[in-house]
Amino acid sequence: NHVIDSGTYPLQPWWPRWIGGDWGFKHSFAFYWACQAPNGQIIVYRELTGNETSSRELGSLIARASFKDLEGLARQGIDPKMTLYLSPDAFGKRDDELTIAENFVKGVEKVIGPDSAHFPDQWYSISRNENPSWEGHYFTDYKIQRKFGLAIRKAQTSRVLGWQYCRDLMRWKQILVADPTTYDNEYALSLLRDDPHRFVLYRDSFEARKPEVLPKLLIYGDSCPKLVAAIPTAVYKEETEDVLKTDQPEDDYLDGFRY
């Protein structure tokens, strides 16, 4: 029900876009491009999977795949920048003298040019170390951030919260709205006296709301066949409220999608 053909839902170049992915060498790598429509729907429209590819080469592949997206933003007069959420282990593990994430940057720069990728969160670590020059670094970084290319950030690692969010994106049922006939005027007045903030929350919960646009998540089946095949293989692990980890390639596709 969430799978559509790319031709049925054309994406506009100015809609916000981002990339998330799980890096691997022996294990599969999996990266997904997403776009958010004005009605709130998220469309996953491109996947890149494989293995035994260096992080620098993979950075170049991602840059090439993103080039038309960035160009579309630039044509609309919007800062041509997309955020890439990368699995956090890539910021610690090293291919050679550089981390995997740093090699990603080198690969992106090979395709798009110098300063076309950066780490926007880097200045936070500098400020925490109380380096007196951190403010200057921040403003330099801000100028780079506005250039054509990719901003690379750590993806969120909480598996349970991540899957809960994905599950909500796939929801079909509308969230129930309170029945107006059950509104308790006496209770509302007591809240108004004792806690005006809670009164506002109580009152607003009974107001009519527009129906949500559901599902919140759509996937281009012709562009993301491995993700479409992987999602039904996810097994709910009741004792941990997590998705069961496996050694199958589908596990890597699912992690990339969640990031």
HELIX and SHEET records of a PDB file:
HELIX    1   1 SER A    6  THR A    8  5                                   3    
HELIX    2   2 SER A   55  ARG A   75  1                                  21    
HELIX    3   3 PRO A   88  PHE A   91  5                                   4    
HELIX    4   4 ILE A  100  ILE A  112  1                                  13    
HELIX    5   5 GLN A  122  ARG A  128  1                                   7    
HELIX    6   6 TRP A  134  GLN A  145  1                                  12    
HELIX    7   7 ARG A  159  LEU A  169  1                                  11    
HELIX    8   8 PRO A  180  THR A  182  5                                   3    
HELIX    9   9 ASN A  185  ASP A  194  1                                  10    
HELIX   10  10 PRO A  196  ASP A  204  1                                   9    
HELIX   11  11 PRO A  225  ALA A  230  1                                   6    
HELIX   12  12 ILE A  231  THR A  233  5                                   3    
HELIX   13  13 PRO A  249  ARG A  258  1                                  10    
SHEET    1   A 8 VAL A   3  ILE A   4  0                                        
SHEET    2   A 8 LEU A 217  TYR A 220  1                                        
SHEET    3   A 8 ILE A  42  GLY A  50  1                                        
SHEET    4   A 8 PHE A  29  GLN A  36 -1                                        
SHEET    5   A 8 ARG A  17  ASP A  22 -1                                        
SHEET    6   A 8 LYS A  81  LEU A  86  1                                        
SHEET    7   A 8 GLY A 149  LYS A 154  1                                        
SHEET    8   A 8 ALA A 117  HIS A 118  1                                        
SHEET    1   B 2 TYR A 236  LYS A 237  0                                        
SHEET    2   B 2 ASP A 242  VAL A 243 -1                                        
END                                                                             
